[in-house]
């Protein structure tokens, strides 16, 4: 198998994969060590490749990713970036939802699931004027959020705002699968007459 084919196979089979120097238990460069520390802090599983032990991959990957240095984090086959970008995304709250969306679904444990009332409270803490409707239970929840803060935001930004309020339970596994529906008050009123879609499925 060609090195390029091997890389594409790794990317296809591993929704979250880190190409790094060393292994998570023993990183061989500071940037790889920092990235591993951030990923481990999310408590979301990921695969890794030690490029020091795979020189052909180390040489070929930059021509595929268009990223010259290591580490390199990929999610769903797409390059996220290196250490600085991973660190910035972790700080601004966008990394955990991204990883949670890509991570394989884990078996549900009813005792570990977040109560619906807690989900509502977390969303309202993050979005002060939110009206929150939660349907379902356990790991199969649909969360509908109506807020004036969504005005003029594209759909993905609305959903990201909701997911940001739930990043801790998503990271810990207390929330396993979440469908988010986000509307402005005007959009919500219009939906009562004409049903619309717009689901974002998150699995851990």
N, C-alpha and C positions, 0 to 999 in steps of 0.2 A: 504494500500500500504506500502510495506517495505521501510524503510529509504533509502536503496541503490537504489531501483527502483525510488523513488522520486528524488534523486540526478541525476540519469541518465536521467530522464524525464526533469528536469530543464536544464541540459546541452544540451539536444537535441532540446529543444524549444527556447533556448536563445543563439544566436551565440556569444554574449559577455556577460559574467556574472561574477560578483565579489562577492565572499564570504568574508564578512567583519564583524568586530565588530562594531555594531551600524548601522546607515543609513547615506547616503551621506550628508544629511543636519546636522547630528549630530554624527560624528564618535566617537567611544568610546575607540580608542587607536590611538597613534601617527602614527603608520605604516598604519593603515586603512585610517587615515586622509590624509597622504601624497599621498597614492595611488589614493584616490578619487580626490584630487587636480590635479594630473596628468591626470587622465581620463577626468575630467571636462574640462581641458585645451585643449583637443583634439576636443571637441565639437561633439564627436561621442556618440550616445546613447548606454547605456549599462543597463543590469538588475543587480540586487543585491539581496543578501540574508543576513539578519542580523542573524549571527550564535548565538548571545546572546539570541535571542528569539526562536531559533531552536536548542535546546541542542542535539537532536538526530543526526541532520545533522552535528553539530559541532564535535560530537564524531566520526561519521562514515566517513566523507569526507577524513580525512588524510589517511585512509586505501585504499581509491580509488585513490587518487591523489599522494600518496607517498610523501606528503609534510606536515610536522607536525604543521606548524604555520599558522596564519592568518595575513593579508588577502591572498586570493588565487584568481588569475585572470585566467579565462578560455576563450579561443577563439575557436569556432567550436568544443567544447567538449574536447579540449586538454589544459592541464595546461600550462600556460605561466610562472607563478611563483609568488613570493611574491613582497613586496614593493621594495626591492633592485633591483631585475631583471627588474621590470616595470620601475623604475627610470632610470636604465642604458639603456634600450631599447629606452626610450623616448629621452635620451641625444644623443644616436648614430643614431637616425633617423629611427630605424626599427619598432618602436611601431605603429606609425600612419598608415603606409601602411598596417600593419597586421590587425589593427582594421578596417580600411577603406575597406579592402577586405572582411571582415566578416560581416560588418554592412548591415542591410537590405537596399535595394534601396529606395531612397526617390523620391517623384514625382519631375519631372524636372520643373524648372522654367527658361524659356529662358532668362529672364532678368538677372538672377543670374549666368548664365553659363560663363565660362572663354572663351574669344575669342581664336580662333585657333592660331592667331599670338602670343598671350601671352603664350600659351602652348609651342610653338616652342622656344620662347625666354627663358623661364624658363629652358627647357632642355639644351639649348645651354650654358646657364650660368653655369650650373652644370657640363656639359660634353663639354669641350671647342672645341674639334675637331668634334663634332657630326654633321652629316647630319640628319635632322629631316623631316619626312613626316607625316602629320596629315590628316587622312581621317575621314569624318563624321562631325557631328555638335551636339551642345547641350550636352546631356549626353551620347551619343553613339559615342565614338571616338576610332579609332585605330591609335596608335602612333608607327611609325617605326623609329628606331634610328640606325644609322650606325656609329661606332666609333672604332678606333684602341685601345681605352682603354678597350675594351671587350676581347681583345686577352687573351686566356688561362683561361677565366672565365667560369664557368658552367652557364647554361641558367638562373637559378634562380638568380644568382648574377648579371647578366646583367640586368635582369628585375628590381631587387631591386635598382640598380644604377639609372635607369631611374625614378622609382617611388620616389626615395629620392629627386629628383629635383622638384617633384610636391607635396610634402607632405603638404604644406600649403593650396593649393586649394582643395586637397582631404579632408583635415580636416575640412575646412570651408564649404564644400558642393558645391563649384563652379565647381568641377569636380565630376561627379556622377558615371560614369562607363567608365573604360578605358581598352582597350586591348593593351598590349605592345608587340612589336616585336623588338628584339635587335640582331644586327649582327655585326661582324667584317667586314671590307671592303672585305676580301676574301670570307666570307660567303655570303655577299650581292651579289657579282659577281656570285657566284655559284647558288644562288637562282634565278637569272634571267633566267637560263637555266632549273633548276629543282625546282618548287615551293615546299616550305616546310611549316610546321605548326609552332606551338610554341606560342600559345596565353596565356596570363594571364589575366583573367577577374576580374575586380575590381568593386565592387558595394557598394554604400553608400545609 
